[in-house]
Amino acid sequence: MNLYHVDLHIHTVLSPCAELDMGAPEIIARCRDEGIDMIAITDHNSARNTEALSRASEDSDVEVIPGLEVQSSEDIHIVCLMPDGKTARVFEDWIVERLPCIRNIPDKFGTQLVIDENNIITEESDILLVQGIDATADEIVD
């Protein structure tokens, strides 16, 4: 039996609760240093940084699983793992349709940055990602 060291709940700079040093190269380097074989990128209600992490991990032994941490209308946080980036983006579209249009206040909640594999900022999310969507836990996992 093979044993793997896995962390299935990692936030990037897209989640306002994450530190600004949680970029793609830093996460992959830390995983290598800690002997972690596999990670899931699970930013709040978004999968927009999963592709950057997948590209950053190409020259490493770290496997990246795309995912999201979705907050239900009952305030239940669900780590949703996806088989591939395309499925994660389709699921994210479903989430965005149910996300209340509340603007992020970076000074209060933190920045929400979309990056590439080299930590170049490609976008800053204006909508607050750390909030419940208009869907129950049952609807999310269905």
N, CA, C and O atoms as a GROMACS GRO file, in nm:
protein
  568
    1MET      N    1   0.084  -0.117   0.000
    1MET     CA    2   0.000   0.000   0.000
    1MET      C    3   0.089   0.124   0.000
    1MET      O    4   0.185   0.133   0.077
    2ASN      N    5   0.057   0.219  -0.086
    2ASN     CA    6   0.130   0.346  -0.090
    2ASN      C    7   0.067   0.444   0.007
    2ASN      O    8  -0.055   0.454   0.018
    3LEU      N    9   0.151   0.517   0.078
    3LEU     CA   10   0.104   0.622   0.168
    3LEU      C   11   0.136   0.757   0.106
    3LEU      O   12   0.244   0.777   0.051
    4TYR      N   13   0.042   0.848   0.114
    4TYR     CA   14   0.059   0.982   0.059
    4TYR      C   15   0.031   1.085   0.166
    4TYR      O   16  -0.055   1.066   0.252
    5HIS      N   17   0.106   1.193   0.161
    5HIS     CA   18   0.080   1.308   0.247
    5HIS      C   19  -0.005   1.405   0.166
    5HIS      O   20   0.037   1.451   0.060
    6VAL      N   21  -0.123   1.436   0.217
    6VAL     CA   22  -0.223   1.511   0.141
    6VAL      C   23  -0.280   1.624   0.226
    6VAL      O   24  -0.304   1.607   0.345
    7ASP      N   25  -0.303   1.739   0.163
    7ASP     CA   26  -0.375   1.850   0.226
    7ASP      C   27  -0.485   1.891   0.129
    7ASP      O   28  -0.457   1.945   0.022
    8LEU      N   29  -0.609   1.866   0.165
    8LEU     CA   30  -0.722   1.889   0.075
    8LEU      C   31  -0.796   2.019   0.103
    8LEU      O   32  -0.912   2.035   0.063
    9HIS      N   33  -0.731   2.113   0.171
    9HIS     CA   34  -0.799   2.240   0.202
    9HIS      C   35  -0.695   2.353   0.207
    9HIS      O   36  -0.652   2.394   0.314
   10ILE      N   37  -0.657   2.400   0.089
   10ILE     CA   38  -0.557   2.508   0.080
   10ILE      C   39  -0.619   2.628   0.010
   10ILE      O   40  -0.678   2.616  -0.097
   11HIS      N   41  -0.603   2.743   0.074
   11HIS     CA   42  -0.646   2.870   0.015
   11HIS      C   43  -0.527   2.940  -0.050
   11HIS      O   44  -0.413   2.922  -0.009
   12THR      N   45  -0.557   3.018  -0.152
   12THR     CA   46  -0.456   3.101  -0.218
   12THR      C   47  -0.489   3.248  -0.190
   12THR      O   48  -0.577   3.279  -0.110
   13VAL      N   49  -0.416   3.336  -0.257
   13VAL     CA   50  -0.440   3.480  -0.241
   13VAL      C   51  -0.578   3.522  -0.290
   13VAL      O   52  -0.616   3.638  -0.273
   14LEU      N   53  -0.653   3.432  -0.349
   14LEU     CA   54  -0.790   3.463  -0.390
   14LEU      C   55  -0.886   3.464  -0.272
   14LEU      O   56  -0.988   3.534  -0.275
   15SER      N   57  -0.856   3.388  -0.170
   15SER     CA   58  -0.939   3.388  -0.049
   15SER      C   59  -0.891   3.501   0.042
   15SER      O   60  -0.772   3.508   0.075
   16PRO      N   61  -0.981   3.589   0.083
   16PRO     CA   62  -0.938   3.704   0.163
   16PRO      C   63  -0.880   3.667   0.299
   16PRO      O   64  -0.814   3.750   0.362
   17CYS      N   65  -0.902   3.546   0.345
   17CYS     CA   66  -0.845   3.502   0.473
   17CYS      C   67  -0.701   3.455   0.458
   17CYS      O   68  -0.633   3.433   0.558
   18ALA      N   69  -0.654   3.441   0.334
   18ALA     CA   70  -0.518   3.394   0.310
   18ALA      C   71  -0.419   3.511   0.314
   18ALA      O   72  -0.456   3.626   0.292
   19GLU      N   73  -0.295   3.478   0.343
   19GLU     CA   74  -0.190   3.579   0.343
   19GLU      C   75  -0.145   3.605   0.199
   19GLU      O   76  -0.166   3.522   0.111
   20LEU      N   77  -0.083   3.720   0.177
   20LEU     CA   78  -0.037   3.755   0.043
   20LEU      C   79   0.079   3.667  -0.004
   20LEU      O   80   0.113   3.670  -0.123
   21ASP      N   81   0.140   3.590   0.085
   21ASP     CA   82   0.247   3.500   0.042
   21ASP      C   83   0.193   3.362   0.004
   21ASP      O   84   0.270   3.267  -0.009
   22MET      N   85   0.062   3.350  -0.014
   22MET     CA   86   0.002   3.224  -0.055
   22MET      C   87  -0.020   3.221  -0.206
   22MET      O   88  -0.129   3.191  -0.255
   23GLY      N   89   0.087   3.254  -0.280
   23GLY     CA   90   0.084   3.248  -0.425
   23GLY      C   91   0.121   3.109  -0.474
   23GLY      O   92   0.155   3.021  -0.396
   24ALA      N   93   0.114   3.092  -0.605
   24ALA     CA   94   0.137   2.960  -0.664
   24ALA      C   95   0.276   2.904  -0.636
   24ALA      O   96   0.286   2.792  -0.585
   25PRO      N   97   0.385   2.976  -0.667
   25PRO     CA   98   0.518   2.918  -0.641
   25PRO      C   99   0.543   2.890  -0.493
   25PRO      O  100   0.606   2.790  -0.458
   26GLU      N  101   0.494   2.979  -0.406
   26GLU     CA  102   0.516   2.961  -0.263
   26GLU      C  103   0.444   2.838  -0.209
   26GLU      O  104   0.500   2.763  -0.128
   27ILE      N  105   0.322   2.817  -0.253
   27ILE     CA  106   0.247   2.699  -0.207
   27ILE      C  107   0.316   2.571  -0.252
   27ILE      O  108   0.332   2.478  -0.172
   28ILE      N  109   0.356   2.565  -0.378
   28ILE     CA  110   0.422   2.444  -0.430
   28ILE      C  111   0.555   2.421  -0.358
   28ILE      O  112   0.587   2.308  -0.323
   29ALA      N  113   0.633   2.528  -0.337
   29ALA     CA  114   0.761   2.514  -0.267
   29ALA      C  115   0.740   2.464  -0.124
   29ALA      O  116   0.814   2.378  -0.077
   30ARG      N  117   0.641   2.517  -0.057
   30ARG     CA  118   0.613   2.474   0.081
   30ARG      C  119   0.571   2.327   0.084
   30ARG      O  120   0.612   2.253   0.173
   31CYS      N  121   0.491   2.285  -0.013
   31CYS     CA  122   0.451   2.144  -0.020
   31CYS      C  123   0.573   2.055  -0.038
   31CYS      O  124   0.586   1.952   0.028
   32ARG      N  125   0.663   2.094  -0.128
   32ARG     CA  126   0.785   2.015  -0.148
   32ARG      C  127   0.866   2.008  -0.019
   32ARG      O  128   0.914   1.902   0.020
   33ASP      N  129   0.882   2.124   0.048
   33ASP     CA  130   0.959   2.129   0.173
   33ASP      C  131   0.898   2.041   0.282
   33ASP      O  132   0.970   1.981   0.361
   34GLU      N  133   0.765   2.035   0.285
   34GLU     CA  134   0.695   1.959   0.389
   34GLU      C  135   0.669   1.814   0.350
   34GLU      O  136   0.616   1.736   0.430
   35GLY      N  137   0.706   1.776   0.227
   35GLY     CA  138   0.684   1.639   0.183
   35GLY      C  139   0.539   1.607   0.150
   35GLY      O  140   0.496   1.492   0.163
   36ILE      N  141   0.463   1.709   0.109
   36ILE     CA  142   0.322   1.688   0.074
   36ILE      C  143   0.315   1.646  -0.072
   36ILE      O  144   0.370   1.712  -0.160
   37ASP      N  145   0.247   1.536  -0.098
   37ASP     CA  146   0.238   1.479  -0.232
   37ASP      C  147   0.122   1.533  -0.314
   37ASP      O  148   0.130   1.542  -0.437
   38MET      N  149   0.014   1.570  -0.246
   38MET     CA  150  -0.108   1.607  -0.317
   38MET      C  151  -0.181   1.715  -0.238
   38MET      O  152  -0.190   1.709  -0.115
   39ILE      N  153  -0.233   1.815  -0.311
   39ILE     CA  154  -0.310   1.921  -0.247
   39ILE      C  155  -0.436   1.948  -0.327
   39ILE      O  156  -0.444   1.918  -0.447
   40ALA      N  157  -0.534   2.004  -0.260
   40ALA     CA  158  -0.653   2.056  -0.328
   40ALA      C  159  -0.657   2.206  -0.301
   40ALA      O  160  -0.646   2.250  -0.187
   41ILE      N  161  -0.673   2.282  -0.408
   41ILE     CA  162  -0.688   2.427  -0.396
   41ILE      C  163  -0.837   2.454  -0.378
   41ILE      O  164  -0.917   2.426  -0.467
   42THR      N  165  -0.873   2.508  -0.262
   42THR     CA  166  -1.014   2.524  -0.226
   42THR      C  167  -1.041   2.665  -0.176
   42THR      O  168  -1.074   2.686  -0.060
   43ASP      N  169  -1.028   2.761  -0.266
   43ASP     CA  170  -1.060   2.899  -0.230
   43ASP      C  171  -1.210   2.911  -0.208
   43ASP      O  172  -1.289   2.830  -0.256
   44HIS      N  173  -1.248   3.015  -0.136
   44HIS     CA  174  -1.389   3.039  -0.106
   44HIS      C  175  -1.467   3.070  -0.234
   44HIS      O  176  -1.439   3.168  -0.303
   45ASN      N  177  -1.564   2.984  -0.265
   45ASN     CA  178  -1.661   3.006  -0.374
   45ASN      C  179  -1.597   3.037  -0.509
   45ASN      O  180  -1.660   3.102  -0.592
   46SER      N  181  -1.474   2.993  -0.532
   46SER     CA  182  -1.408   3.021  -0.659
   46SER      C  183  -1.301   2.917  -0.688
   46SER      O  184  -1.236   2.864  -0.598
   47ALA      N  185  -1.283   2.888  -0.818
   47ALA     CA  186  -1.178   2.798  -0.863
   47ALA      C  187  -1.080   2.869  -0.955
   47ALA      O  188  -1.004   2.805  -1.028
   48ARG      N  189  -1.081   3.003  -0.952
   48ARG     CA  190  -1.003   3.078  -1.050
   48ARG      C  191  -0.852   3.068  -1.034
   48ARG      O  192  -0.779   3.101  -1.128
   49ASN      N  193  -0.800   3.023  -0.920
   49ASN     CA  194  -0.655   3.008  -0.906
   49ASN      C  195  -0.609   2.863  -0.917
   49ASN      O  196  -0.490   2.835  -0.902
   50THR      N  197  -0.699   2.771  -0.944
   50THR     CA  198  -0.658   2.631  -0.952
   50THR      C  199  -0.568   2.606  -1.073
   50THR      O  200  -0.473   2.528  -1.065
   51GLU      N  201  -0.596   2.672  -1.185
   51GLU     CA  202  -0.514   2.653  -1.305
   51GLU      C  203  -0.372   2.702  -1.281
   51GLU      O  204  -0.276   2.638  -1.325
   52ALA      N  205  -0.356   2.816  -1.214
   52ALA     CA  206  -0.223   2.869  -1.184
   52ALA      C  207  -0.143   2.771  -1.099
   52ALA      O  208  -0.024   2.750  -1.123
   53LEU      N  209  -0.208   2.711  -1.000
   53LEU     CA  210  -0.138   2.615  -0.915
   53LEU      C  211  -0.104   2.488  -0.992
   53LEU      O  212   0.004   2.431  -0.972
   54SER      N  213  -0.192   2.445  -1.078
   54SER     CA  214  -0.163   2.327  -1.160
   54SER      C  215  -0.041   2.352  -1.249
   54SER      O  216   0.046   2.266  -1.260
   55ARG      N  217  -0.035   2.470  -1.311
   55ARG     CA  218   0.080   2.503  -1.395
   55ARG      C  219   0.208   2.516  -1.312
   55ARG      O  220   0.314   2.471  -1.354
   56ALA      N  221   0.198   2.577  -1.194
   56ALA     CA  222   0.315   2.595  -1.108
   56ALA      C  223   0.369   2.461  -1.059
   56ALA      O  224   0.487   2.451  -1.025
   57SER      N  225   0.285   2.360  -1.054
   57SER     CA  226   0.328   2.230  -1.002
   57SER      C  227   0.382   2.137  -1.111
   57SER      O  228   0.424   2.026  -1.080
   58GLU      N  229   0.382   2.180  -1.236
   58GLU     CA  230   0.419   2.091  -1.347
   58GLU      C  231   0.559   2.033  -1.333
   58GLU      O  232   0.582   1.919  -1.372
   59ASP      N  233   0.654   2.109  -1.279
   59ASP     CA  234   0.791   2.060  -1.265
   59ASP      C  235   0.818   2.002  -1.126
   59ASP      O  236   0.934   1.990  -1.085
   60SER      N  237   0.714   1.968  -1.055
   60SER     CA  238   0.730   1.914  -0.920
   60SER      C  239   0.656   1.781  -0.911
   60SER      O  240   0.590   1.737  -1.005
   61ASP      N  241   0.668   1.718  -0.796
   61ASP     CA  242   0.596   1.593  -0.770
   61ASP      C  243   0.465   1.618  -0.698
   61ASP      O  244   0.399   1.523  -0.655
   62VAL      N  245   0.426   1.744  -0.685
   62VAL     CA  246   0.303   1.778  -0.613
   62VAL      C  247   0.185   1.772  -0.710
   62VAL      O  248   0.184   1.840  -0.813
   63GLU      N  249   0.088   1.690  -0.676
   63GLU     CA  250  -0.035   1.677  -0.755
   63GLU      C  251  -0.136   1.779  -0.704
   63GLU      O  252  -0.157   1.791  -0.584
   64VAL      N  253  -0.200   1.853  -0.796
   64VAL     CA  254  -0.297   1.956  -0.758
   64VAL      C  255  -0.437   1.913  -0.802
   64VAL      O  256  -0.459   1.883  -0.920
   65ILE      N  257  -0.529   1.910  -0.707
   65ILE     CA  258  -0.669   1.879  -0.734
   65ILE      C  259  -0.746   2.010  -0.733
   65ILE      O  260  -0.737   2.086  -0.636
   66PRO      N  261  -0.822   2.040  -0.839
   66PRO     CA  262  -0.903   2.162  -0.837
   66PRO      C  263  -1.023   2.145  -0.745
   66PRO      O  264  -1.083   2.038  -0.737
   67GLY      N  265  -1.057   2.252  -0.677
   67GLY     CA  266  -1.172   2.247  -0.588
   67GLY      C  267  -1.217   2.385  -0.546
   67GLY      O  268  -1.162   2.486  -0.589
   68LEU      N  269  -1.318   2.389  -0.460
   68LEU     CA  270  -1.371   2.512  -0.404
   68LEU      C  271  -1.419   2.482  -0.263
   68LEU      O  272  -1.458   2.369  -0.232
   69GLU      N  273  -1.416   2.581  -0.178
   69GLU     CA  274  -1.484   2.572  -0.048
   69GLU      C  275  -1.611   2.654  -0.062
   69GLU      O  276  -1.606   2.777  -0.073
   70VAL      N  277  -1.724   2.587  -0.061
   70VAL     CA  278  -1.852   2.653  -0.084
   70VAL      C  279  -1.925   2.670   0.049
   70VAL      O  280  -1.934   2.576   0.129
   71GLN      N  281  -1.976   2.789   0.071
   71GLN     CA  282  -2.051   2.819   0.193
   71GLN      C  283  -2.200   2.820   0.159
   71GLN      O  284  -2.245   2.900   0.077
   72SER      N  285  -2.274   2.730   0.221
   72SER     CA  286  -2.417   2.716   0.192
   72SER      C  287  -2.498   2.826   0.259
   72SER      O  288  -2.446   2.904   0.339
   73SER      N  289  -2.626   2.831   0.225
   73SER     CA  290  -2.716   2.929   0.287
   73SER      C  291  -2.735   2.902   0.435
   73SER      O  292  -2.777   2.991   0.509
   74GLU      N  293  -2.705   2.778   0.481
   74GLU     CA  294  -2.714   2.746   0.624
   74GLU      C  295  -2.581   2.772   0.695
   74GLU      O  296  -2.567   2.737   0.812
   75ASP      N  297  -2.484   2.832   0.626
   75ASP     CA  298  -2.350   2.862   0.678
   75ASP      C  299  -2.269   2.735   0.702
   75ASP      O  300  -2.188   2.730   0.794
   76ILE      N  301  -2.290   2.635   0.619
   76ILE     CA  302  -2.210   2.513   0.622
   76ILE      C  303  -2.102   2.528   0.515
   76ILE      O  304  -2.132   2.562   0.401
   77HIS      N  305  -1.977   2.503   0.553
   77HIS     CA  306  -1.866   2.512   0.458
   77HIS      C  307  -1.838   2.372   0.404
   77HIS      O  308  -1.814   2.279   0.481
   78ILE      N  309  -1.841   2.358   0.272
   78ILE     CA  310  -1.826   2.228   0.207
   78ILE      C  311  -1.705   2.234   0.114
   78ILE      O  312  -1.701   2.318   0.024
   79VAL      N  313  -1.608   2.146   0.135
   79VAL     CA  314  -1.494   2.136   0.046
   79VAL      C  315  -1.538   2.048  -0.071
   79VAL      O  316  -1.568   1.930  -0.054
   80CYS      N  317  -1.540   2.106  -0.190
   80CYS     CA  318  -1.586   2.038  -0.311
   80CYS      C  319  -1.466   2.013  -0.401
   80CYS      O  320  -1.405   2.107  -0.451
   81LEU      N  321  -1.432   1.886  -0.423
   81LEU     CA  322  -1.319   1.849  -0.507
   81LEU      C  323  -1.370   1.808  -0.644
   81LEU      O  324  -1.472   1.741  -0.656
   82MET      N  325  -1.297   1.850  -0.747
   82MET     CA  326  -1.340   1.828  -0.884
   82MET      C  327  -1.241   1.738  -0.958
   82MET      O  328  -1.122   1.735  -0.924
   83PRO      N  329  -1.288   1.664  -1.058
   83PRO     CA  330  -1.198   1.575  -1.131
   83PRO      C  331  -1.101   1.648  -1.222
   83PRO      O  332  -0.994   1.596  -1.256
   84ASP      N  333  -1.136   1.771  -1.263
   84ASP     CA  334  -1.049   1.847  -1.353
   84ASP      C  335  -1.089   1.995  -1.349
   84ASP      O  336  -1.191   2.032  -1.292
   85GLY      N  337  -1.004   2.078  -1.411
   85GLY     CA  338  -1.028   2.221  -1.411
   85GLY      C  339  -1.155   2.263  -1.482
   85GLY      O  340  -1.223   2.356  -1.439
   86LYS      N  341  -1.187   2.195  -1.591
   86LYS     CA  342  -1.308   2.230  -1.666
   86LYS      C  343  -1.432   2.210  -1.580
   86LYS      O  344  -1.520   2.296  -1.577
   87THR      N  345  -1.440   2.098  -1.512
   87THR     CA  346  -1.554   2.071  -1.423
   87THR      C  347  -1.559   2.174  -1.311
   87THR      O  348  -1.668   2.218  -1.273
   88ALA      N  349  -1.444   2.212  -1.258
   88ALA     CA  350  -1.439   2.312  -1.152
   88ALA      C  351  -1.494   2.446  -1.201
   88ALA      O  352  -1.566   2.514  -1.128
   89ARG      N  353  -1.460   2.484  -1.323
   89ARG     CA  354  -1.509   2.612  -1.378
   89ARG      C  355  -1.660   2.608  -1.403
   89ARG      O  356  -1.728   2.707  -1.380
   90VAL      N  357  -1.711   2.496  -1.450
   90VAL     CA  358  -1.856   2.483  -1.469
   90VAL      C  359  -1.927   2.493  -1.334
   90VAL      O  360  -2.029   2.561  -1.323
   91PHE      N  361  -1.874   2.426  -1.232
   91PHE     CA  362  -1.932   2.433  -1.099
   91PHE      C  363  -1.923   2.576  -1.044
   91PHE      O  364  -2.016   2.625  -0.982
   92GLU      N  365  -1.810   2.642  -1.068
   92GLU     CA  366  -1.795   2.780  -1.024
   92GLU      C  367  -1.900   2.870  -1.088
   92GLU      O  368  -1.954   2.959  -1.022
   93ASP      N  369  -1.930   2.850  -1.215
   93ASP     CA  370  -2.037   2.928  -1.281
   93ASP      C  371  -2.169   2.911  -1.208
   93ASP      O  372  -2.243   3.008  -1.189
   94TRP      N  373  -2.199   2.788  -1.166
   94TRP     CA  374  -2.322   2.761  -1.090
   94TRP      C  375  -2.320   2.836  -0.958
   94TRP      O  376  -2.421   2.891  -0.916
   95ILE      N  377  -2.203   2.838  -0.892
   95ILE     CA  378  -2.187   2.908  -0.764
   95ILE      C  379  -2.208   3.058  -0.783
   95ILE      O  380  -2.282   3.121  -0.708
   96VAL      N  381  -2.143   3.116  -0.883
   96VAL     CA  382  -2.150   3.261  -0.907
   96VAL      C  383  -2.294   3.306  -0.931
   96VAL      O  384  -2.331   3.416  -0.888
   97GLU      N  385  -2.374   3.224  -0.997
   97GLU     CA  386  -2.515   3.259  -1.019
   97GLU      C  387  -2.591   3.272  -0.888
   97GLU      O  388  -2.695   3.338  -0.882
   98ARG      N  389  -2.541   3.210  -0.782
   98ARG     CA  390  -2.609   3.208  -0.653
   98ARG      C  391  -2.538   3.291  -0.546
   98ARG      O  392  -2.578   3.292  -0.429
   99LEU      N  393  -2.433   3.360  -0.586
   99LEU     CA  394  -2.354   3.441  -0.493
   99LEU      C  395  -2.414   3.581  -0.483
   99LEU      O  396  -2.428   3.649  -0.584
  100PRO      N  397  -2.451   3.625  -0.362
  100PRO     CA  398  -2.505   3.760  -0.348
  100PRO      C  399  -2.405   3.865  -0.398
  100PRO      O  400  -2.284   3.848  -0.382
  101CYS      N  401  -2.456   3.969  -0.457
  101CYS     CA  402  -2.371   4.074  -0.516
  101CYS      C  403  -2.330   4.174  -0.408
  101CYS      O  404  -2.377   4.288  -0.405
  102ILE      N  405  -2.243   4.129  -0.319
  102ILE     CA  406  -2.190   4.214  -0.213
  102ILE      C  407  -2.045   4.244  -0.248
  102ILE      O  408  -1.965   4.152  -0.267
  103ARG      N  409  -2.012   4.371  -0.255
  103ARG     CA  410  -1.876   4.410  -0.293
  103ARG      C  411  -1.778   4.383  -0.178
  103ARG      O  412  -1.809   4.401  -0.061
  104ASN      N  413  -1.660   4.339  -0.217
  104ASN     CA  414  -1.553   4.319  -0.120
  104ASN      C  415  -1.498   4.455  -0.075
  104ASN      O  416  -1.486   4.547  -0.155
  105ILE      N  417  -1.465   4.465   0.052
  105ILE     CA  418  -1.397   4.582   0.106
  105ILE      C  419  -1.260   4.530   0.150
  105ILE      O  420  -1.247   4.476   0.260
  106PRO      N  421  -1.157   4.546   0.065
  106PRO     CA  422  -1.026   4.487   0.096
  106PRO      C  423  -0.969   4.527   0.232
  106PRO      O  424  -0.906   4.444   0.298
  107ASP      N  425  -0.990   4.652   0.274
  107ASP     CA  426  -0.937   4.694   0.404
  107ASP      C  427  -1.005   4.622   0.520
  107ASP      O  428  -0.948   4.610   0.628
  108LYS      N  429  -1.127   4.575   0.498
  108LYS     CA  430  -1.201   4.505   0.603
  108LYS      C  431  -1.188   4.353   0.593
  108LYS      O  432  -1.163   4.286   0.693
  109PHE      N  433  -1.204   4.300   0.471
  109PHE     CA  434  -1.207   4.155   0.452
  109PHE      C  435  -1.076   4.097   0.397
  109PHE      O  436  -1.048   3.979   0.418
  110GLY      N  437  -0.997   4.177   0.329
  110GLY     CA  438  -0.874   4.130   0.266
  110GLY      C  439  -0.886   4.131   0.115
  110GLY      O  440  -0.996   4.138   0.060
  111THR      N  441  -0.772   4.125   0.048
  111THR     CA  442  -0.772   4.125  -0.098
  111THR      C  443  -0.810   3.987  -0.151
  111THR      O  444  -0.797   3.887  -0.081
  112GLN      N  445  -0.857   3.985  -0.275
  112GLN     CA  446  -0.897   3.860  -0.342
  112GLN      C  447  -0.834   3.863  -0.481
  112GLN      O  448  -0.891   3.920  -0.574
  113LEU      N  449  -0.717   3.802  -0.495
  113LEU     CA  450  -0.638   3.816  -0.615
  113LEU      C  451  -0.637   3.689  -0.699
  113LEU      O  452  -0.616   3.579  -0.648
  114VAL      N  453  -0.661   3.706  -0.829
  114VAL     CA  454  -0.644   3.598  -0.926
  114VAL      C  455  -0.504   3.616  -0.983
  114VAL      O  456  -0.466   3.726  -1.024
  115ILE      N  457  -0.427   3.507  -0.985
  115ILE     CA  458  -0.288   3.513  -1.027
  115ILE      C  459  -0.259   3.409  -1.135
  115ILE      O  460  -0.339   3.319  -1.160
  116ASP      N  461  -0.142   3.425  -1.197
  116ASP     CA  462  -0.094   3.318  -1.285
  116ASP      C  463   0.011   3.237  -1.208
  116ASP      O  464   0.033   3.260  -1.089
  117GLU      N  465   0.074   3.143  -1.275
  117GLU     CA  466   0.167   3.053  -1.207
  117GLU      C  467   0.293   3.123  -1.155
  117GLU      O  468   0.366   3.067  -1.074
  118ASN      N  469   0.318   3.247  -1.201
  118ASN     CA  470   0.433   3.325  -1.156
  118ASN      C  471   0.394   3.436  -1.059
  118ASN      O  472   0.474   3.525  -1.031
  119ASN      N  473   0.274   3.430  -1.008
  119ASN     CA  474   0.220   3.530  -0.914
  119ASN      C  475   0.192   3.666  -0.977
  119ASN      O  476   0.181   3.766  -0.906
  120ILE      N  477   0.181   3.670  -1.107
  120ILE     CA  478   0.140   3.794  -1.172
  120ILE      C  479  -0.011   3.807  -1.149
  120ILE      O  480  -0.088   3.716  -1.180
  121ILE      N  481  -0.052   3.922  -1.095
  121ILE     CA  482  -0.195   3.944  -1.068
  121ILE      C  483  -0.265   3.970  -1.200
  121ILE      O  484  -0.228   4.061  -1.274
  122THR      N  485  -0.366   3.890  -1.229
  122THR     CA  486  -0.443   3.906  -1.353
  122THR      C  487  -0.578   3.970  -1.329
  122THR      O  488  -0.642   4.020  -1.422
  123GLU      N  489  -0.622   3.969  -1.203
  123GLU     CA  490  -0.755   4.023  -1.171
  123GLU      C  491  -0.766   4.036  -1.019
  123GLU      O  492  -0.701   3.963  -0.944
  124GLU      N  493  -0.850   4.129  -0.976
  124GLU     CA  494  -0.888   4.137  -0.835
  124GLU      C  495  -1.039   4.123  -0.829
  124GLU      O  496  -1.112   4.199  -0.893
  125SER      N  497  -1.086   4.025  -0.753
  125SER     CA  498  -1.229   4.000  -0.745
  125SER      C  499  -1.297   4.110  -0.664
  125SER      O  500  -1.260   4.136  -0.550
  126ASP      N  501  -1.397   4.173  -0.724
  126ASP     CA  502  -1.472   4.279  -0.657
  126ASP      C  503  -1.582   4.225  -0.567
  126ASP      O  504  -1.616   4.286  -0.466
  127ILE      N  505  -1.638   4.110  -0.604
  127ILE     CA  506  -1.747   4.051  -0.526
  127ILE      C  507  -1.688   3.976  -0.407
  127ILE      O  508  -1.591   3.902  -0.421
  128LEU      N  509  -1.746   3.997  -0.290
  128LEU     CA  510  -1.699   3.928  -0.170
  128LEU      C  511  -1.720   3.778  -0.186
  128LEU      O  512  -1.832   3.731  -0.205
  129LEU      N  513  -1.611   3.702  -0.178
  129LEU     CA  514  -1.620   3.557  -0.196
  129LEU      C  515  -1.650   3.483  -0.067
  129LEU      O  516  -1.701   3.371  -0.071
  130VAL      N  517  -1.619   3.543   0.048
  130VAL     CA  518  -1.641   3.477   0.177
  130VAL      C  519  -1.782   3.508   0.224
  130VAL      O  520  -1.803   3.592   0.312
  131GLN      N  521  -1.878   3.439   0.166
  131GLN     CA  522  -2.018   3.456   0.205
  131GLN      C  523  -2.097   3.334   0.157
  131GLN      O  524  -2.053   3.261   0.068
  132GLY      N  525  -2.212   3.315   0.217
  132GLY     CA  526  -2.297   3.204   0.178
  132GLY      C  527  -2.363   3.230   0.044
  132GLY      O  528  -2.397   3.344   0.010
  133ILE      N  529  -2.381   3.124  -0.032
  133ILE     CA  530  -2.452   3.135  -0.159
  133ILE      C  531  -2.600   3.102  -0.136
  133ILE      O  532  -2.637   3.052  -0.030
  134ASP      N  533  -2.681   3.131  -0.235
  134ASP     CA  534  -2.824   3.103  -0.226
  134ASP      C  535  -2.850   2.958  -0.269
  134ASP      O  536  -2.913   2.932  -0.372
  135ALA      N  537  -2.800   2.865  -0.188
  135ALA     CA  538  -2.822   2.722  -0.211
  135ALA      C  539  -2.796   2.649  -0.080
  135ALA      O  540  -2.707   2.686  -0.003
  136THR      N  541  -2.874   2.547  -0.057
  136THR     CA  542  -2.856   2.467   0.065
  136THR      C  543  -2.741   2.369   0.045
  136THR      O  544  -2.693   2.348  -0.066
  137ALA      N  545  -2.697   2.310   0.154
  137ALA     CA  546  -2.592   2.209   0.147
  137ALA      C  547  -2.636   2.092   0.058
  137ALA      O  548  -2.556   2.040  -0.019
  138ASP      N  549  -2.762   2.052   0.069
  138ASP     CA  550  -2.813   1.943  -0.015
  138ASP      C  551  -2.805   1.979  -0.162
  138ASP      O  552  -2.770   1.894  -0.244
  139GLU      N  553  -2.838   2.103  -0.197
  139GLU     CA  554  -2.832   2.145  -0.337
  139GLU      C  555  -2.687   2.150  -0.387
  139GLU      O  556  -2.661   2.118  -0.503
  140ILE      N  557  -2.595   2.188  -0.302
  140ILE     CA  558  -2.455   2.198  -0.341
  140ILE      C  559  -2.396   2.061  -0.372
  140ILE      O  560  -2.324   2.045  -0.470
  141VAL      N  561  -2.425   1.963  -0.289
  141VAL     CA  562  -2.364   1.831  -0.308
  141VAL      C  563  -2.443   1.743  -0.405
  141VAL      O  564  -2.397   1.634  -0.440
  142ASP      N  565  -2.558   1.788  -0.447
  142ASP     CA  566  -2.642   1.708  -0.538
  142ASP      C  567  -2.586   1.699  -0.677
  142ASP      O  568  -2.646   1.636  -0.764
   0.00000   0.00000   0.00000
